Amino acid sequence: MKRPRSGYVGYVYVYVDAENVVVYVGQTVQRLKARDNQHFSSTQGEFDRAYTDRSMYTMQLICKQTFETEDARARWLDKFEIHLIEYHDTYLNGLNSTRGGQHGATVATLVATRRRMRIEFRDRYMPAFRAFFAHHGHLLVRRGVYADAAVWWDAALMPLAALGTLVSDIRTGNTAVPDECRDELFDELGFEMNHQIALFHNRYMPAFRAFFAHHKHLLVRHDGVYADYGVWWDAALMPLKKLGGLVSHIRTGNTAVPDVCRDALFDELGFEMDARVALFHNRYMPAFRAFFAHHKHLLVKQDGVYADAADWWDAALMPLPELGKLVNSIRTEHTAVPDECRDELFDELGFEMDPRVARFHNRYMPAFRAFFKHHKHLLVRFDGVYADHGVWWNAALMPLPELGTLVNNIRPGKTAIPAECRDELVDTMGFVFHTKDLKTHLLRASANLWAARVVERTLGLFAVLPTLWGEGRDAKLRALIPELAHWAKSASMWAAGAAAWHARRAAVIASTCGKRGPRFLAALAEKTSSPGLGP
């Protein structure tokens, strides 16, 4: 623990009147305020008798010096006082009763004073310090009032206000600590001469550790308002509002962190000087991760309203409406993403600055893929009503009526498709833009589906033929598949396609099987349990 620098302090002062004329020169080894009180209350000297109203004269410090020995201080005080009395002529034309200098009386006085102070420090001050330390664990004594002092303080020791003043006097060097008390005061009780270091060690750091233990960060609100603070905060540490103000003062540089506390505060507790970086690291990024873990995207609604939020969202992270506003603020560049968080936010979690691209990538395209997988087209009904949708549609993607409205908005150009999604949506899934092409597309889709069914049924026929005529017929009939598929693709309607297929099928079987055709048809019907073999 740092100890005070040894030395003996002396002051030379003057009193001036209302016209700023020096009327008295003096010397002292006390605090100036104490010496001023002595002059005002005494009637010993000429000046003391004249000094009846504090408005009459003003005390001014001329010089303050620190010396290695008491003797050196006494000689300097006498010499300087004599010089100033002569210079201002306050002996003949002022209120000084002598020409100055105490001629050794100062040394004798100081020896007696030092002995008295040593006894008072040992018998009065040290017991008070021990009692305060036993209750608080430190010696950060306020100069003011403690509301609960009657519970833990014995006023017979000394007034707490006087103890607070004593602490200040020791730190400023106005009160010296006797050698016989130094080890106990500085080493055992941990008295710190630097008030800032004392505050951080004994008050601020314990409060920071307690806040971090509960929140895992030091993002203390500036107003210190926490609805549940009574559950986790010990108000005896310090008020939360004051802790929030301290965090702000540290970041703005108004409060410096002592070197002895920097490792614990910055490395162990992760205090971040940049409030924006601190917010992202400790509040925003955990919320983004939690949202992504459930939704697999960061399309947070701006109003933050989710009917099932209680099932998957931890409100202790941050309110969902606040997260939605944050997403919008980042996209509009009102909130900048720190460099330390950009890789994770943009690359790992896939945050998209363009909300239109984000919606297509994370919401619309998965819905389009799911619809296409089941229907083989993207002709979504405008009303989104499908009797069997519960069997094949995952409502968590998006409501089918909303998907139908989206399709209707894309076609007239009300909703643009991002360039990154056009190839998959238009080429791979065959999205149709113009309503005039819908009929052709419907017929083409019907024909394609019809051809698929023809091929499927014909391939089923190959499994039957070998049981009737052996392996030779299998290869011959397989050659007819391209012709059958080509014809089926050109069919324009289901009914016409069915009729043509029945006629063509009879002709093909007749030309291939000859007189055995009727027997083949009967056997095929029996094996496949499909007498019509229609579409």
Phi, psi and omega in degrees: 000136182291134180254160181290150176289133180290151179160166182236123187260137176229148182234141170241131187222167176223161170245137178240154179269191183296336180264014177065031176262131180289126181245345183206140176238136180215169176228153178200160173246003179266175170294146185298325180296319179296318179294323178297319178297323178297314178301316186291326184268348184263158175232021186287312184260169180298317179294318181300320180290329180280336185275081183253348180219129184295340179284350183288316185226156178237130180277134180228132177280127178266316182202146176229130181224150177244136185233159180285329182230158177293324181297317179296321179295317181298318180296317181295316180300315180298313184297315183290321180295315179302317181298315183289323178298317178293319183294316182268356178057044182272354176281316181272322185237037179210206186246012174283131181276341179229173177276005175101164180084136182255358171052050176093345179295330180299317182297315180296318179298317182294322178298316179294318180296318181299317180295318179296318179295322180297317180293317180295321179296316183291316190265342183241309185288314184297317175301324178292319177299317181298318181294318179296316181296323181298329181270320188259338183079008178202177180240036176276079185274125177288152172279344185265216191255144171249120185298325184258020185301327183297337182284323189237354184248134176266105184297343179291339179294298174182155179300141179299323179298321179292324177294320177298319177295321178299317178302315180296320181293323178295317182292325181274354179087004179285337176235123181271144178271124179300147182303323184291346181253352188295315182300313181293315185293314186274321185269313184279316182267353174068033177297130183247122181292329178273113185297322181297314178297319179300316179299314181295314182297314193259345184233307186288313184296317175301323179293317177299317180297319180294319178295317181295323181300328181269319188259343183066018174201174180241036176276075182279128179298142183296325180275350177068018183268116175226123185299326185255021187299332181297340182279324190237353185248133176265106185296344179291340178294297174183154178300141181299324179298320179291324177295320176297319177296324178296317178302315180297319181293324178295317183292326180275354179087003179286337175235120180272143177271123179300148181304324183290347181251353188295317181300313181295318185287314186273320184272311183283315183264353174069034177296132183246123182292328178273113184299325180295315178296318179299316180299315181295313183297315193259345183234307186287312184296317175301324178292318177299316180299318181294318178295316181295322181300328181269319188260342184066019174200174180241036177275076183278129178297141183293327178278349176068016183270115175229122185300326184257021186302326182298338182281333189228353185248134176265106184297344178291339178294298173184153179298141180300321176302322179293322177294320178298318178294325178297316179301314180296322180293324177293318182293326179274003177067021172282338176236121181270143178271124179300150180303326183293341184251353188294316183300313182293315185293314185273320184272311184281316183266352174069033177296132183245123182293327179272112183297329179294314178296320180298315180296318180295313182297315193260344184235307186286313184296317176301324179291317177300316180299318181295318179295316181296323181300325182272320188259344183067016175201175180241035178274076183279130178298144183296322181277349177068018182269116175227122185300324185257020186298334180296339182279323190239352185249135176262106185296345179291339178294298173184154179298141180300321176300324178292323177294320177298318177297321178299315178301315181295329179281330179291320186299313179277002177091008178292327176240119182274146178269125177301148181303327182293343185250352187296315184300312182293317185289316185274311186277313184285315184260356174067043178297133181259124184275317190259132182295334180293339179271358186295319182298314178299319180294322178296315180296319180295319179295320178296316181297318180296320179291322177298314180299320180298320180290323178299311181298319181298315180291322181293320177297328175295329179295325181296332179287342182268319187305315182301334180284344181262310186234008177094184188287338185297320182294331183303311182293323182292317181288332179299331179293341181278347186300313179304320180295316179297316181295319180298318179293317184298322181295334182272357180293137184262339181216156182295317184295311179298319180298321181295315181296315181296322181297317179299317181293314182293323180297318180297320181293318181296315181293322180295317182289333183273320187258348179064226183293345181276002183305306181303320180295323180295315181298320180293318179293322180296317179298320181292320184286321185265352183053037180220078184300326183277329184042043181272185181289000000 
